[in-house]
Amino acid sequence: MDTTLLMEPFRVPYLTRALIELTILGVLCGTVGAFVALRRLEFVADALTHTVFPGVAIGFALQGADGVFEGALIAAGITAGALTLLTRNRRTSDDAALAIVLTAMFSIGVVVVSRSHSYTADLQTFLFGQILYTSRTQIIETAVVAVLCLAVLAASGRELFLRSFDVEAARAAGHRVGALDLALNLVIALTVVAAVRTIGTALVLALLVVPATIGRTLGGRIGPIIAIGVGSAVLCGYLGLTISYTASVDHDLALPTGPTVVLTLVAAYLLALGATGVTRRRGLRASAHAAAVRIPAPPVLPRPTGSP
């Protein structure tokens, strides 16, 4: 196959920047998502995509589009710290803590937006993303956040892995569970901030959850889960961009890029689920056949003399 055909759409500069951004996000979200899946923090990731909203609104109100990233970063840090403190209180359940922080932060954002109607249309792009308008500055900011998050996971990956499966063993080993929870919450928050301007709050959760779910479906250990998650996120980002561009340019069918990427991820998950189902059925049949071959039939006892 001619590789030039595969890269033909990305001769356009804005598509090239979009592909670079999605590749960085694929590596980041595929790695972070594995720890989200192990800790079952999908609801935390969902809450973080909404709790950064007031930071975006305030940052936009104060500095325009240039203040969106900084505002979201501050709001994400506040959310991660608040969640860590509230979940350490034994009288407050994790779900209750999430609900409290989510409703409080999102309500602040709604109040800020309601005070001014001049930028509500611009904030709509924050909900659905503008991947095709990715700038070089955004790529650099995303790369810096990705390097920082991946460095944290590389330095504390074993401790976080132990914390995910046995919190008491982590405490007995001398690890500070509260610090580990805060570190992971901050990494998730920074990942959300890095992705939110590209694919929007309504779609960022899919990039965090679906690749890791594909990894858990096809792989059993943390290494394969991360590798498969990263690979599927990067590949589906490329395919989503290509499908959206081809449909819009060659077939005059307008397909929004962000949702197309997410639907591509969902299709990949369904394929992985179907493949594991087929493999499992074949394995069961092979096991049943092997068992039938190994187990001899019961001997036929001779009929007693004089029996009818």
C-alpha positions, 0 to 999 in steps of 0.5 A: 500500500502506498503510504502517501495515500495514508498521509494525503489529508495531512498535507493540509497544515491545520490537519497536521497540527490536529494529528500531532495534538491527537497523537500527544493526547492519545499517548497521554490519555491511553496511559492515564486511562489505564490507572483510571480503569484500575482504580475505577475512577471513571466518575472522577474523570467525568466530574473533572471534565465539568469542574474545570468549567468555572475556571474556563469561564473566569479565565475567559472573562478576565483574559479572553481566549488566552486565559482559558488554559490557565483558568482550567488549570487552576480549577482542576487543581482546586478540584483534585485537592478538594476531592482528595480531602473530602474522600479522606473523611470517613463520614463522607462517601466517595460518591457524595464527595464527587457530587458536592464538588461537581455541583459546587464548581459547575454552579460557579461556572453557570453563575459566571456565564450568566453575568455576561452574554458576550462570550457564551457562544465562544464557550460553546466550543469549550463543550465540543472542542475545536480540534481543527483550530489547534495552534502551535502554542496549544501543541506545546502546552499539551506536550508540556502537560503530557511530559509532566503527567507521564513523569509523575506516573513513571516515578510513582507507577508501582506505588499507584499500582499497589494502591489500586489493588491493596490499599492496606498493603500500600500503607504497610509498605510505608506509602502515603496513600493520601499523597498517592491519591492526590498525585493521581487526581492531579494527573487526571485533572491535568490530562483533562485540561490538556484535552479539553480545548481540543475535543471539549468537555463532552468528549474528553471522557471517551478518550480517557476511558475507551482506550483503557477499556480496549486495553483491559479487554485485550490485555491482562497486565498493566503493561499490555493495557497501557500499550493497547490503550495508547495504540488504540487512542493514536490509531483512532485519532488518525482514523477519525481525522481521516474519515471526517476529512474524506467525508467532508471533502470528497463526499460533501458530508459534514462530519464533526471531527471530535465526535467522529474520533470518539465514534471510531474509538467506540467502534474499536472497542466493539471490535475488541469485544467481539474478537475476545468473544470469538476467542473465548468461545473457541477456547471453550470448545477446544477445552471441551474437546480436549477433555472429551479426548482425555477422559476415557469412556467407562468400561462395559462390564460383562453381564453376569452369568445367568442374567436374562 
